[in-house]
Each structure stands twice: as structure tokens, then as C-alpha cells.
Amino acid sequence: MGDIAVRALEDPTELAGDLAFPEGPVALSDGSVVVVEIGAGRIARIGVGGTRTTVAEVGGGPNGAAIGPDGALYVANNGGFRWTERAGRRIPIDHATHTNEPEGFGGGWIERVDLDSGEVTVLYRELEGRALRGPNDLVFDTDGGMWFTDHGKGRYESVDRGGLYYATVDGRHLRQVAYPLLGPNGVGLSPAEDELYVAETLTGRVWRWALSGPGRVKGLEAGLGIRHGGACLAATAWSLDSLAVEEGGNVVVAAIGDGLCVVAPDGTVVERVDIPGDVTTNLCFSGPDLRTATITLSGSGRVVTCRWPRPGLTLAFNR
């Protein structure tokens, strides 16, 4: 990867702590932030002053989240994990057996959460008789459709092969677009919505697909089961989690034990933001200039904010 600029996180401010493995931050227009708590099966809302309220108890393992075209919160729920406490940090895997699949596991799902009432509606659990194994993250396009990744579950000697999906919010149309992937995690769209990015946890790669329209990849017949059709944007030395996109097109990926890495649209790794001693899982952008980064540090159960050097991308929908 050559020489990569490394900098420290710029003056982070703790927004909230003592959360059960927070992820999926979503900034709302009133200044509050919604996060999922994977370890508690809960959706929480953090106010401007750090006050915390429970939006909904959804169960399983709520993982990624985004505001949809109707103003509701849509959640990729992985169905739950096994957990290990190590050095004061809680991580979603049982180290003795090296598995994150809980006993009696029946699959994950995509759900809709009404932010006002807390009502939860499950939209998708399976496709053509195959259960979703671990929906992880999602993003909406301006047409109102959602792209989401299914990360799957892992065991000592095997892992599920994951995939990339496209779905409508009415719960009626779900399609597998790209398969197989090895631990697909974060997903995001380019500013022009002509490219889609997925970060793979197990390989440290960021994949790119050229899009021909909503839910459509150029030149790819989905479901071949041999190659998923993506081009490798960047191959990194890190285990990757979720991602966000900057206004200028850079892809900012959570690098779990190493902080954040920034990948330019041409595949150059621009920089790494060092966040030692924690588990960095996700981020979102907010503020009038979209230069406030809200970052989930899941190992310590914290959500922090900081000033970001470049503006983030305006998402398709907000609330």
C-alpha cells in the first residue's frame, strides 16, 4: 500500500458511554444521534446533551441503520452474536470456539422501526427459502430502495458466504445482486450513485461495482456463484467494518482495531486515523457543513464526535 499518512483523531468529544456495543450511527436534524446497541438488541437515541432514551427493543443483533424515504429507521439485524470479554472490552465472538453464531440461531432480518412510536416491523427474513444469515449494513438510494450486505456467521472451521442485496421498503421485493463475498460489511454509494462500495471484513478489501440504475450492476448476472462481479478498489492490511462516503467521493472505512482508513475514488489509501485500544466500527457525518464525524467505538461502548477535515456526503434521506 506504500506510505500512508497516519494522524490521531482530532479532539474527540465523548457523546455517550456505557453502551452495549454501539454501531450504525444515524444523525438526525435536531442534533440527536440514533445508534443501535448490538449487545442489547436495542435502538437508542442520544440527545444533544448526552441524554439517552430507548427507541425500541428489537432483539437479535441490530447492526446497521439508515433513514428511509418515509422517515422511519431501517435496520439490518444480524440475529445476534456470541460474546467475549477481553481486557475490559466486549467483542462479538466466542474465542474458545472462534464462533459468533449463537445457540439456536435461526437467521437475521431487515426491519423497520418507527422513531416516534417504537413500532417494529420485520420486512425480510429469507430469499427463495434461504434464510438471511447476518444482515449487517444498509444504504438508501434516492429512488428509495435499499442496498444491504449479509455478512453471515462464522465458526471455527467455516464461514458463511455473504452477499449484496437490493430491496424495497414495502417488504415485497428482495433481490440478491452480488454473490459470494467473504464477510461483506459496510456499504455505501458514490455521490453520483453510479458506483457502490462494500468493505469486506475477512479480506480487508473494499469492492466497487458500477451501477446502471437502482439495484442494477453493469454487466453482471447475479447469482452465478463463481465471481461477484466487483472490482477491488483497495486491498488493505486491516479488518474492515462499516463505512461512510465523503462529499468528494472518498470512502471512509472503520478499520476495527486500527481506527479509520480513507480510500480515494481511484483506490489510493489517503490516510489512516489512529484510534488505538478500541474497536472502531462505524461513523456518520452531520452538522451544517457535514464536517462533524460521529464515530462508534464499540469495544469501550462509546460514541464520540470530532471535527472532520472534509465534508461528508448528504444521504438520500434525513429526518
N, C-alpha and C positions, 0 to 999 in steps of 0.2 A: 504493500500500500504506500510505500515511500514515507517521507517525513510528513507527519501530521501535527498541526498546531494543537497544543493542549492548553486549556485555560481552566481556571477554577470557576465555580458557579458564582455569579456576581451578586453579592449582598443578599442572600436568600432570607426571606421572612417566613416564619412558620405560621401557616394559616390555621392548621388544626393538627392535633396529635392523638395518640391512643385510638387509632382506627384499626379495624381488623383487615389488614392487607388491602389498602385502598387502591383503586385503579379507575380507569375510564372517566377522567375529569371532564366536565362539561360546564363551561362558563355561561351564566345567564345574564340577561341585560340589566338586571337590578344589582349586579355586582356579586351575587352569591355564586357558589360553585356546587354542582351536584357531583358526587363521587359514588362509586359502588364500593362495598366492602365485601370482598370475595370470601373472607374468612367468617363472615357473619350472615351471608345471604341477604344483605340489606342494601338499600339505597338511602344515602344520607345527603342532606343539604347543609352547606356551611355558609352562614351569613357573613356579611362584611366584617363584623366584629368578632368573628370566630364562633358565634353561636351555632349549635348543631341541632338539627331536627331530623327525625326519621321520615322519609317519604313513603317507603313501602318495605315490607318484609317479603322478599320474593323467593327465598330459599335457594337451594343449589349453590351455584358459584357465579353471581353476576360479574361480568368481566369487562366488556367494552360497552360504551353507551354513546348515543347521539340523539339530538333533537330531530324529529321527523317533520313532514310537511304540515301536520295537524297540531304542532306544538307539544306533542307528547314525547316522552323519553322512550327510545327503543334500546333494548338491552340484549347483548349476546351473553347468554347464560351457559357456562361450561358444564353445569350439572353437579359441580362440587369437586373437591380435591381431598387428598390426604395431606397431613401437615407434620412438620418437624420444627422443633425449637433448637436453634444453634446460635451460640454466642449472643443471646438476647434478641435474636431475630427469628421471626416466624416465616418459614418458607413452604411453598405448596408442593411438597414431595416427601414421601417416607424414605429416609436414607437407608434404613435397614434392608428394604426390599427394592429400593430405587423405582418405586411406582407412585404415580399421583392419582391413580384410579381408586376411588373409594369403594368399600364393600357394598354390594348390592346396586352398583351403578347401572342406571338404565338409559343414560344419554343426556344430552344437553338440549337447549331450545333457544328460540328467539321470542322475546316477549315485549309487550307494550305496557308502559307504566304511565298512568295519568298523574301528572305532577301536582294537581290540585286535590284530587280525591284519594290518591294512592291505589286506585284500582289497577289490578294486574291482569293482563290478557295474554295468554300464550298463543303465538301465531304459527310457529313451525316447530315440529319435533323430528320429522323424518322426511325423506325424499324417496319416493318409489319403494317404500318398505324398508329403507335403510335409515336407522336412527342417526341423528346428528350426534357426534361423539364429544364435541367440546367447542361450540361456538365461542369465538374469542374477541373479535373486534369488528366494528362496522362503521360505514360512512355512507352518507346520502349524496346522490347527485341532484342536480337542480330539477330533474324530471320527477323527483320524489321516490325513486327506487333506492334500495339499499344494497350495497355490496357488503358481504361479510365473510370472514375466514372461519373455518372449522379446524382448530388446532389438533383435536383428538386427544387421546390419553396415552401415557407411556408406562411400560412395565420393564422389569429387569432385562429381559431378552428381546423385547419387541416394542414397537411404537405403531400407533395408527397412522395411516397415510391420510393427510388432511387435504383440504380443497378450498377453492374460492367460489362463492355463490352470489347470486343476484336474486332479490326477492321484492315483492310489492308489499305495501303496508296493510293490505286488506286480508292477508293470510291465505290468499288463493293461488299465488304463483311463485314457485321457488324453482330455481334452475342452477345446476352445477355448471360453472363456466370453465374452470381450470382444475385439473387433477392429474397426478398426485403431487402434493407438496409435503415437505418434511418440517412439520411444526409451524405452519403459517400463523402469523400473529397479527401485528399491526397492519392496517390497510388505509390507504389514502388516495385522493385524486389530485392530479395536477391542476394548476389554476385554470387552464382551458378545458379541463375534463376530457382531454384527448389521450391521457395516459393514466394508468392505475398502478399503484405501488403496493407491494406486500413484503413485510420483513419476516424472514424465517428464523425461528429461534435456534433450531438444531444445526443449521449450517452457517449462520452469521451472514447470510446473503440478503440483499434487497433486490427483489424481482420487479420487472417493469413489463406491462402489457400496453400495446397501442390499442385504443378503443375506436370503434366505428359508430358507436351510438350507445344509448342506455342499455347496460347489461350485455354489450356485444364487444367481442375482441376481434381485431382484424386478423383474418387468415387462420382462425383456429376453429377446429371442430371439437367441441367439448366432449369429454368423456372417453377419449381414446385410451387412457390408462397407461400410456407409454411416456409421453412428454407433455408437460402442462402448457407449453407454448410461450412462456415468458422469456424475456431476455434478462440476463444478470446485469443489473445496474451497478452493483458494488458487492464485492466479497470481502468481508471484514474479519477481524480476529476476535470478534465479540459474540456473545449470545444476545440475540436481539429480541425486543419485546414490541410494544406498540409505537406508533409514530404520529407525527403531525407534519403539515406542509407549510412552508413559509410563502408569503405573497410572491416572492421572486422565484419560487419553484424548488428551493432546497427542501430536502426531506430530512426531518429531524427525528432520529430513532433512539428510543431508550435502549441503552446497552447493558441493562440489568446490573451487573456488578461493577461496571466501569463508567456509568454516568450517561451522557448523551453523545451521539455522534451525528454530524451534519454531512449529508451527501448532496452534492450539486446535481442538477439535471443531467450533466454529462458523465456522472459516475464518480467524479473526484470526491474523495473524503476531505471535506473542507477543514473540519476541526473536530476535536473531542472535548466535551466539557466534563471535567473530572468531578465525580461525586463518590468519594471513597467510603467504604464501610457500610454501604446500604444496598438496597435493591431498587433500582430506578426502573419504573415500569411504563410510565406514560406522561404525556403533557398536553396542554391546550393553550391557546392564545386568547387574550382578552384585553380590555381597556380601549379607550377611544382611538388609539393608534395601533392596537393589536400587538403591542410590544411588552405586555405582561405575560410571562410564561408561568403557568400553574403546573407544578410537577408532583407526581405521586411517588413518594419514597416508601415503598410498601413494606420493606423489611422492618423498618422502625415505626410503621403505622402513621406516617406524617404526610401532610400536604404542604408544600412550600411554594412561594411565589418569588419571582425575581424579574429584573429588567432584562429584556432580550435585545440583542444588538440589531435585529432586523424584524420587521412586522410579520405576523403570521397571516395565513390565508383566511379570508372571510368564508365561513362554511355556508353550505346551501341553505340551511335553515337555522333560525335562532329563536330564542324566547326571552 
